[in-house]
Amino acid sequence: MTIEVQIIDGQIFNKNGFPLDECSRCGATGHYSFNTVTGSRCFKCNGSGFTIQERALPAWKALQEEIATHKRCTPRIMKVGDVVAHNRMWKTIVSIETTDQVCGWFQRGDSEKVYEYKMILKFDDGTEDCVSQNQIMKRAYKIDIAKYREMIEPASDQEVK
């Protein structure tokens, strides 16, 4: 697995500006012990050869958590102000309307029918999209990485090589 890295003043950073160390398990090769399922991929660095520095781990984990919560969602849990990729453009949701138009149903338990309704998402550029409230939408989401980089503790003089 290849990752983009940049070297600034002798320190290695990933494309998002998080400081990296060479993997201590595989020696920055990305390969460790062979098995028939995953080959020789190193599990500590996931085959990249680099790991996030200890001082940046809390910020990195918080960023990964935000990314995970925005990978997939239903229109039902979207909210006004979300910035999403719609028709290959970044757009802000300005209103969400639930209609009384039934677009499907599913069975809950033995007898209860739960109906799904159409929702209209309106965006800041005047466009709108009509979707089911339970339709899974893969959405790209603009995340402010700068706020996570600010969380990184400064490097001590001993860490700098």
C-alpha positions in Angstrom: 0.0 0.0 0.0 1.5 3.3 -1.0 0.8 6.6 0.8 1.7 10.1 -0.1 4.4 11.5 2.2 6.3 14.8 2.3 9.6 15.5 4.0 9.9 18.9 5.6 13.0 19.8 7.6 13.9 16.1 8.0 10.5 15.2 9.3 8.0 12.9 7.4 4.4 14.0 7.1 1.4 12.4 5.4 -0.7 14.3 2.9 -2.9 15.8 5.7 0.1 17.1 7.6 0.3 14.6 10.4 3.8 13.6 11.5 4.9 10.1 10.7 7.6 7.7 11.9 9.0 4.8 10.0 7.3 1.6 11.1 9.3 -0.1 13.9 7.9 -3.5 13.1 8.7 -3.8 9.4 11.5 -1.2 9.0 9.4 0.9 6.6 9.1 -1.8 4.1 5.4 -2.5 4.7 6.1 -6.3 4.8 6.5 -8.5 7.8 5.4 -12.1 8.1 3.8 -14.1 5.3 0.4 -15.7 5.6 -1.9 -17.1 2.9 -4.8 -14.7 3.6 -3.0 -11.2 3.6 0.3 -12.0 2.1 3.2 -10.3 3.8 1.5 -7.0 4.8 2.6 -5.5 8.1 -0.4 -5.1 10.4 1.2 -2.3 12.5 1.4 0.1 9.5 -1.2 -1.6 7.3 1.5 -2.1 4.7 2.4 1.6 4.3 5.7 1.5 6.1 4.8 4.5 8.3 2.9 5.0 11.5 1.4 8.2 13.0 3.7 9.7 15.7 2.5 9.1 19.2 2.1 12.8 19.9 -0.4 13.1 16.9 -2.4 9.9 17.7 -5.3 11.6 19.6 -5.8 14.1 16.7 -5.5 11.4 14.1 -8.1 9.2 15.9 -10.5 12.1 16.2 -10.2 12.8 12.4 -10.7 9.2 11.5 -13.8 9.1 13.7 -15.3 12.1 12.0 -14.5 10.6 8.6 -16.2 7.3 9.6 -19.4 9.1 10.7 -19.7 10.8 7.3 -18.9 7.9 4.9 -22.5 6.7 4.6 -25.6 8.0 6.0 -29.3 8.2 5.3 -31.0 11.5 4.4 -33.0 11.0 7.6 -29.9 11.9 9.7 -28.6 14.7 7.5 -29.1 18.2 8.9 -29.3 21.7 7.6 -25.8 23.1 7.2 -24.1 19.8 6.1 -21.8 20.3 3.2 -22.1 17.4 0.8 -21.0 16.4 -2.7 -24.0 16.5 -5.0 -23.6 16.1 -8.7 -19.8 16.4 -8.3 -20.0 19.8 -6.6 -19.8 20.9 -3.0 -23.2 22.1 -1.8 -24.7 23.1 1.6 -28.0 21.8 2.6 -30.3 24.7 3.3 -33.6 22.9 4.0 -34.9 19.4 4.4 -38.6 18.7 3.8 -40.5 15.5 4.5 -43.4 14.9 2.1 -46.4 12.7 2.7 -45.6 10.6 -0.4 -45.0 7.0 0.5 -42.1 5.4 -1.4 -41.9 2.1 0.3 -42.2 0.2 3.5 -40.6 -2.6 5.5 -41.9 -5.1 8.1 -40.8 -4.6 11.7 -41.4 -7.6 13.8 -44.4 -9.9 13.0 -47.0 -7.4 12.1 -45.9 -3.7 12.1 -45.4 -2.0 8.8 -43.0 0.9 8.8 -43.5 3.3 5.9 -40.8 5.3 4.2 -41.5 8.8 2.9 -39.9 11.0 0.2 -37.7 13.8 1.4 -36.7 16.9 -0.5 -33.1 18.2 0.1 -32.6 21.8 -1.0 -29.1 23.1 -1.6 -27.5 26.6 -1.4 -27.3 26.9 -5.2 -31.1 26.5 -5.6 -31.0 22.9 -6.7 -32.9 20.1 -4.9 -33.0 16.3 -4.8 -35.9 14.1 -3.9 -34.8 11.0 -2.0 -36.2 8.3 0.2 -35.6 9.0 3.9 -33.9 5.6 4.3 -32.1 5.6 1.0 -28.4 5.1 1.7 -26.4 7.9 0.3 -22.7 7.8 -0.1 -21.7 11.3 0.6 -18.4 13.1 0.5 -18.1 15.5 3.3 -15.8 18.5 3.6 -13.8 18.1 6.8 -11.7 20.9 8.3 -8.4 19.1 8.8 -6.7 22.2 10.1 -8.6 21.9 13.4 -7.1 18.4 13.9 -3.6 19.6 13.0 -3.9 22.2 15.7 -4.6 19.4 18.2 -1.1 17.9 17.6 1.2 18.4 20.5 4.4 20.3 19.4 7.5 18.2 18.9 10.0 18.2 21.7 13.7 18.7 20.9 14.5 15.1 21.7 12.0 13.8 19.0 13.5 15.8 16.2 16.3 13.9 14.4 
